Amino acid sequence: MVEQPDPAALFRLDGRVAVVTGASSGLGVRFARTLTAAGARVVLTARRADRLEALAAELPGSVALGADVSSAADRERIVATTLERCGRLDVLVNNAGVGHKVKIDAETLEDFEQAMAVNVTACWHLAKLAAPAMIANGGGSIINIASILGHVGSHPISQAHYCASKGALVNLTRELALQWARKGVRVNALCPGWFPSEMTDGMDTDEGSQRFIAQNSPIPRMGELWELDAPLLLLAGDGSRFMTGQSVIVDGGWTAR
């Protein structure tokens, strides 16, 4: 009989190295703290290096690496530096993203191209760069931070560029999962609903926004950041060894309507 693992150990990441993009604010900061608490050594990367340094000072063993994921050279540097300084790469959290509210008649080609570059191309490239090291080390986990707006439209909030990019990221997740499944690399998407972040700044205090969420969400509120901790650790650790190509949607029931 095969010995069964300790259920609590399925959420531990001791000895593993994780990269978190967009780690200077919001969800990225929370993800970095959560992974560190579970035992991982975390490489923090984002454009705002000063914020990364401050966060790194709080997280034992972490590495602050200023970089812009819209730059191919910076993406290559993120993976190369991680392997050079940490010796391995086990978990990649593609969290960096861009998007804003704009109606289609005012939406520019630059808006759309930037969203695709950061929300899709950067995730594809970082995954491609990280996978060989994961495969060589026996496997790993790539977690693409998508959104409920990769599964449903955002109306009456207008942001076609964001919805298109997150929908592309969800299907990119499926395809990469299929290509790497037999090589030990799992690829899944974590899809938050309405959570406090820079993109939703002000929604948590705006009466109209709160009314909109309460009227349309089966659990009538925004999520709290800690409510993404367990889903993140599930996807990062051994608890999801038989999961790949999936979207884990954490949205208070929004997409179940």
C-alpha distance (Angstrom), angle and dihedral (degrees) to the residues before:
residue distance angle dihedral
M1 . . .
V2 3.78 . .
E3 3.79 112.5 .
Q4 3.78 111.1 -113.2
P5 3.82 118.7 -131.1
D6 3.77 123.5 -115.0
P7 3.84 104.7 -95.3
A8 3.80 91.9 -135.5
A9 3.81 90.8 53.6
L10 3.80 90.5 59.8
F11 3.80 88.2 75.9
R12 3.81 96.5 46.0
L13 3.80 122.5 102.8
D14 3.79 101.2 -173.3
G15 3.80 112.6 161.0
R16 3.80 93.7 11.1
V17 3.78 129.1 119.0
A18 3.79 121.5 -138.3
V19 3.79 130.7 -171.2
V20 3.81 117.8 -151.7
T21 3.80 118.7 -170.3
G22 3.78 120.2 -157.6
A23 3.80 87.9 29.7
S24 3.80 97.2 150.8
S25 3.81 97.6 83.4
G26 3.79 148.9 7.8
L27 3.78 117.9 -7.5
G28 3.80 92.2 5.0
V29 3.79 92.9 59.7
R30 3.79 90.9 48.2
F31 3.81 92.2 47.9
A32 3.81 91.0 51.0
R33 3.79 92.4 50.2
T34 3.80 92.0 47.1
L35 3.80 94.9 49.4
T36 3.81 90.7 47.5
A37 3.80 91.0 50.1
A38 3.81 88.4 53.8
G39 3.80 91.1 55.5
A40 3.80 103.6 -95.5
R41 3.77 125.8 134.9
V42 3.80 104.0 -127.6
V43 3.79 129.9 -149.8
L44 3.79 106.9 -152.7
T45 3.76 116.6 -154.3
A46 3.80 134.1 176.7
R47 3.79 139.5 118.7
R48 3.82 95.8 -95.3
A49 3.78 99.5 75.6
D50 3.81 94.6 176.6
R51 3.80 91.0 61.4
L52 3.79 90.9 46.9
E53 3.80 91.7 53.3
A54 3.80 90.8 51.5
L55 3.79 91.7 49.7
A56 3.80 93.1 44.9
A57 3.80 89.2 55.6
E58 3.82 87.7 62.4
L59 3.81 97.7 45.1
P60 3.82 115.1 68.5
G61 3.80 114.0 -128.4
S62 3.78 95.1 5.0
V63 3.80 123.7 139.3
A64 3.82 123.4 -140.7
L65 3.78 113.6 -147.2
G66 3.78 120.2 176.3
A67 3.81 109.9 -146.0
D68 3.79 143.1 142.4
V69 3.80 111.9 -129.6
S70 3.80 90.7 -155.8
S71 3.83 86.5 70.6
A72 3.82 116.7 81.2
A73 3.80 90.2 -153.4
D74 3.80 91.4 53.2
R75 3.80 91.4 48.7
E76 3.79 89.7 53.9
R77 3.80 89.6 47.6
I78 3.80 92.2 52.0
V79 3.79 93.1 57.6
A80 3.81 95.5 38.1
T81 3.82 92.5 49.8
T82 3.79 92.0 46.9
L83 3.80 91.6 54.1
E84 3.79 92.4 43.0
R85 3.80 96.1 49.7
C86 3.80 101.2 31.2
G87 3.80 103.2 26.5
R88 3.79 95.7 -134.2
L89 3.80 145.2 36.1
D90 3.79 119.1 -142.7
V91 3.79 106.2 158.0
L92 3.81 130.1 32.5
V93 3.79 118.0 -169.1
N94 3.80 108.9 -167.1
N95 3.79 96.1 -159.7
A96 3.83 105.7 142.0
G97 3.78 111.8 107.5
V98 3.78 145.0 153.9
G99 3.78 134.6 -149.2
H100 3.79 142.5 131.4
K101 3.77 141.3 -175.4
V102 3.81 113.4 -85.3
K103 3.80 133.4 142.0
I104 3.78 116.4 -118.8
D105 3.81 93.6 -112.0
A106 3.82 89.3 59.3
E107 3.80 96.7 35.6
T108 3.79 111.7 110.8
L109 3.77 132.6 -145.8
E110 3.81 86.3 -116.5
D111 3.83 90.2 56.8
F112 3.78 90.9 53.3
E113 3.79 96.7 42.9
Q114 3.81 92.8 48.2
A115 3.80 91.9 51.1
M116 3.78 92.1 50.4
A117 3.81 91.9 45.5
V118 3.81 95.5 51.8
N119 3.82 102.2 28.5
V120 3.81 98.4 41.2
T121 3.81 116.4 9.3
A122 3.80 94.3 46.4
C123 3.81 91.3 49.4
W124 3.81 91.6 48.6
H125 3.80 92.2 48.6
L126 3.80 96.7 45.3
A127 3.80 90.5 48.1
K128 3.79 90.5 49.7
L129 3.81 90.8 49.4
A130 3.80 94.7 45.6
A131 3.80 99.7 44.1
P132 3.85 98.4 74.0
A133 3.81 91.5 56.9
M134 3.81 90.6 47.1
I135 3.80 92.2 48.8
A136 3.80 91.7 48.2
N137 3.80 89.4 52.4
G138 3.80 95.3 49.2
G139 3.78 100.5 -93.2
G140 3.77 145.7 -41.6
S141 3.78 147.0 -166.0
I142 3.79 129.7 -99.7
I143 3.79 114.9 -165.1
N144 3.79 116.9 -167.7
I145 3.78 112.1 -160.9
A146 3.77 100.9 -140.4
S147 3.80 123.8 156.1
I148 3.77 143.1 -124.8
L149 3.81 81.9 -99.7
G150 3.78 87.8 70.4
H151 3.83 86.0 66.2
V152 3.80 104.2 33.9
G153 3.80 136.9 23.1
S154 3.79 121.5 -95.3
H155 3.83 99.2 -134.1
P156 3.01 128.1 172.2
I157 3.81 83.2 31.2
S158 3.81 105.0 67.1
Q159 3.82 117.8 -140.9
A160 3.79 111.8 128.7
H161 3.81 92.7 165.8
Y162 3.80 91.8 57.3
C163 3.81 95.8 44.8
A164 3.80 91.9 47.8
S165 3.79 93.2 49.3
K166 3.80 95.0 47.0
G167 3.80 91.3 47.0
A168 3.80 88.3 52.5
L169 3.81 90.3 49.0
V170 3.81 91.6 53.0
N171 3.80 92.0 54.2
L172 3.81 92.5 41.1
T173 3.80 85.4 56.4
R174 3.81 90.6 55.7
E175 3.80 94.4 48.3
L176 3.80 96.3 46.8
A177 3.80 89.0 47.3
L178 3.79 90.4 56.2
Q179 3.79 93.8 47.4
W180 3.82 94.9 49.5
A181 3.81 102.3 32.1
R182 3.80 94.5 102.3
K183 3.79 91.8 44.6
G184 3.78 95.2 61.0
V185 3.80 99.1 -105.6
R186 3.79 115.0 124.0
V187 3.80 119.4 -160.0
N188 3.79 120.2 -165.5
A189 3.79 137.2 158.9
L190 3.78 125.3 -127.4
C191 3.79 107.5 -153.8
P192 3.80 115.6 -166.7
G193 3.75 124.0 -165.9
W194 3.80 121.0 -152.1
F195 3.80 108.6 -19.8
P196 3.82 131.7 153.8
S197 3.82 109.6 -88.8
E198 3.77 140.1 128.4
M199 3.81 89.2 -85.8
T200 3.80 92.0 55.2
D201 3.80 95.0 37.5
G202 3.80 110.2 155.0
M203 3.80 96.8 15.1
D204 3.79 91.2 102.0
T205 3.81 91.6 60.0
D206 3.81 101.6 30.9
E207 3.81 111.3 100.1
G208 3.81 94.1 -149.9
S209 3.80 92.5 51.0
Q210 3.78 92.5 47.5
R211 3.79 90.7 49.2
F212 3.83 90.3 49.5
I213 3.80 91.5 52.4
A214 3.81 94.6 43.4
Q215 3.80 91.6 51.2
N216 3.79 95.6 47.3
S217 3.81 106.0 34.0
P218 3.82 120.2 78.2
I219 3.81 87.3 -143.2
P220 3.81 93.5 47.6
R221 3.80 103.0 -139.2
M222 3.78 144.9 59.2
G223 3.79 117.5 -85.1
E224 3.79 122.4 -103.2
L225 3.79 117.3 -124.1
W226 3.80 94.2 -118.1
E227 3.81 88.9 60.0
L228 3.81 87.9 74.2
D229 3.83 93.2 54.8
A230 3.81 98.2 85.6
P231 3.83 95.6 43.5
L232 3.80 89.7 49.6
L233 3.80 93.2 50.0
L234 3.79 91.1 45.1
L235 3.81 90.5 57.4
A236 3.80 95.1 40.1
G237 3.79 97.7 48.2
D238 3.78 140.5 52.2
G239 3.79 92.7 -83.0
S240 3.80 89.0 84.6
R241 3.80 98.9 44.8
F242 3.83 89.5 125.3
M243 3.81 94.6 45.5
T244 3.78 124.6 88.5
G245 3.78 136.1 145.4
Q246 3.79 91.4 23.7
S247 3.78 135.6 132.2
V248 3.78 113.9 -136.7
I249 3.79 102.4 -158.2
V250 3.80 117.4 -159.3
D251 3.79 105.0 -178.7
G252 3.79 112.9 123.5
G253 3.80 89.4 -102.9
W254 3.83 95.6 -56.7
T255 3.83 95.0 137.7
A256 3.82 93.1 42.4
R257 3.79 91.4 72.3
